[in-house]
Every structure is written in C-alpha cells, then in structure tokens.
C-alpha cells in the first residue's frame, strides 16, 4: 500500500482500527497523548510521531478518533495541531462521535487550508473494530469518500455516504439514541423477569432468540448479566452522546421524550459512581430502584 496514513487517538476503538490499517500494509504514523498506547502499534510496524503536526506533515490521509468535541478541536485546531501540518489536497477523516456543529467548523478550517475533510463516525463494538467489521457513515464530498473508501473498508465492512459535512455526525447521534434507549429497556426487561422468578441468564437467552433479537443484544448480553464487569463503552460516553442528541433535537425542534428519560437513568448511574463502567450499568440502577442490589 502506497498511501501514507496518520492516525490520532488510540483508545479502545482507535487502537484496533489503526492496527487493521497497519496489518493491511499501509504506512501508518500514529500519535496519542499517552505515548504508552502507541507501543503495540510500533511493534506491529507503525511509525510514532512526536507531535500532531508531524502526523499531518507525513500523511496523505489523517484519521482522528478522539473522545469528544473539545478533544477534536484541540487536536485539529489547537497550537501544534493537525491543521498546522495538513498538506494541500490531503484528507482529514474524523471518525469520532462529536457535535455536528464542531464537525462542520473543522471542515471549514480544513477547506481553508486547501485540504478535504470527512466526518465518518462508526457504529459497532470493540470486537467489531478488531475484526474490521464496523459500519461507517460518511459526511462530505462523495468524490472524497470514493477516494478514501478502500482505506475505510480496512476498518469497516461497509461505508454509507449520507450527505454533506456534518450529516454523518448528526446521523451517528440518531443511531446512538437507539442504542441508549434499547439498553435501558433491556435492563428493565431482565430485572422485571428476575423479580418475577426467572433466572436472568434464561431471560437474556430467550430475548436473544425472540422477535427483539439484534446485534446489539448479542454483543451486550454479557454486560446485561454482569453490568459492572468488562467495559466496552462507558456510561460517561453514552451520556455525552445522549446529551448531544438532545441538544441537536432542541435545535431542530424534535421532541425526544424517551431519550430524555434514558439520559436521566444514565445520570443516576453516574451518581452511583459508575461513570467509567459500561453503560449497561443502567441494569444496576434499575435493580437498586427496585429495592435490590
């Protein structure tokens, strides 16, 4: 592979996505504010940059996968950031879940630099990221999407162009409210069945083979049974996404009563100190509200 790719943000998802690019044979330069997280990629053959600008200077495509809107603004627009080193006609692909307004702001700054920007958030679990099986939504120019599609397909099983800059960021929030609300109702279902005398393992098994079976239920079944066990997506991160969706809904005049209720349960989970636990922590909240543990 001849394309030079920069990758910024090596968290649970980003580290797996970047590794797939390295394994595909691309020349990948990585950067993370916690340098220790670059070690597995360096051992696999990636180059490690000393700064954000250095990543951009040495890349035709720069991919960012960071925690939130503020982190994206800092990484791209801040002093010594990606924008400073971005090359003319290069492509910045932000795959984070961020405020659509911030995504469009970044796109304008990138265009002013003579480069291109796509918002390309992903849907899927850490396991799907490891398998290169994520679903990728893309906002921006279709011609730029086509230019980098081969790269995206090393991280995902499909890409879908959904509109101009910011469109994919908006759609990702619409997708994530379904995930947040679904986890809420699954928690209620499992706790209700348990209180009625049905073993939770049996309840999850039946749900997984019923009319409500879904990929989400399949890969979250373990967390439904052990909500404070392994963490795939934190309660704090889910609240971040639900809050952004509620803000976007106010801006466009769409009521989201179910999402608002789910967000309140997430707030309860955080008040119990479960912010860094998986967002399946809502199971624990429902149990406690039911007088259990």
Secondary structure by P-SEA (a helix, b strand, c coil): ccbbbbbccccccaaaaaaaaaaaccbbbbbbcccccaaaaaaabbbbbccaaaaaaaccbbbbbcccaaaaaaaccccccccccccccbbbbbcccccaaaaaaaaaaaaaaccccccccccccaaaaaacbbbbbbcccaaaaaaaaaaaaaaccccccccccaaaaaaaaaaaaaaaaaaaaaaaaaaaaaaacccaaaaaaaaaacccccaaaaaaccccccccccccccaaaaaaaaaaaaaaaaaaccccaaaaaaaaaaaaaaaaccccccccaaaaaaaaaaccc
